[in-house]
Amino acid sequence: MADLVPQGMSDVLVTEAVSDRFADLDRKSTLEIVTLINEEDHAVAEAVAKVIPEIAAGVDILVDAFAQGGRLFYVGAGTSGRLGIVDASEIPPTYGTDPEQVQGIIAGGKGAVFRAREGAEDREEAGARDLARRGANATDVVCGLSCSGRTPYVAGALRKARNVGARTLVVYCNPAGTLGELADVAIVPVTGPEVVAGSTRMKAGTAEKMVLNMLTTAAMVRSGRVIGNRMSHMNVSCEKLRYRAIHILMDRLGLSAEAAAARLAAADNDIAKALGE
């Protein structure tokens, strides 16, 4: 009989492990199920806390790259790929950056954002090809995202990144993952077995989201896109953000609401310009 376990996939993958603690999940009440999920989620922040030095090292790489006009490419499949796209899409409105500065690449292309295309993650050559299409070069940073730490699509992108001289980061949740061999910095928060075995959109995905928040937020702060803890470079694109911008000017410059609104308008809604930056 053929081996039914894919090569390299075994119980060494913590996120694929089946925990006895959750064995009777299907017999629990609604309250018990959501309580158990919440209890497990508490461990995620602790797992991320253990890799803060690696996260900080990744931030420093990003800050250096951004100062040289480099870009950040997140590359992943499934949940990991979608998380990269979410983080990338939120940077321009929050920090007023060029949309090209932080980009998300997902196995299977744009359609995979909305509907799972699981087989796409197995094609290493596709990862290299998709990164090459973005014109990655030695000034850029490529961050691979993979809960298992073994996704072929991500490996292909990381190998391509190294071939063109780009710096490489990787975020995964299995200590037995191998993608760290292709990265300058490996960030590995170990979140353990999932409540629903193998459902890495849960704890592992939450850990990845936390790490991405830290990477880009800290990099943008270090790059001068924040004053104090205020969004000094955000795009004022709706009434909510106009309200926020006016209050930034009021707080930083001691202006009335009317004076702050007039100053913002005179600066064409450019907060940094209104602040005299």
Buried (B, 14 or more C-beta within 10 A) or exposed (E): EEEEEEEEEEEEBBBBBEBEEBEEBEEEEEEEBEEBBEEBBEBBEEBBEEBEEBBBBBBEBBBBBBEEEBBBBBBBBBBBBBBBBBBBEBBBBBBBBEEEBBBBBBBBEEEBBEEBBEEBBEBBEBBBEBBBEBEBEEBBBBBBBBBBBBBBBBBBBBBBBBEBEBBBBBBBBBEBBBBBEBBBBBBBBBBBBBBBBBEBBBBBBBBBBBBBBBBBBBBBBBBBBBBEEBBBBBBBEEEEBBEBBBEBBBEBEEBEEEBBBBBBEEBEBBBBBBBEE
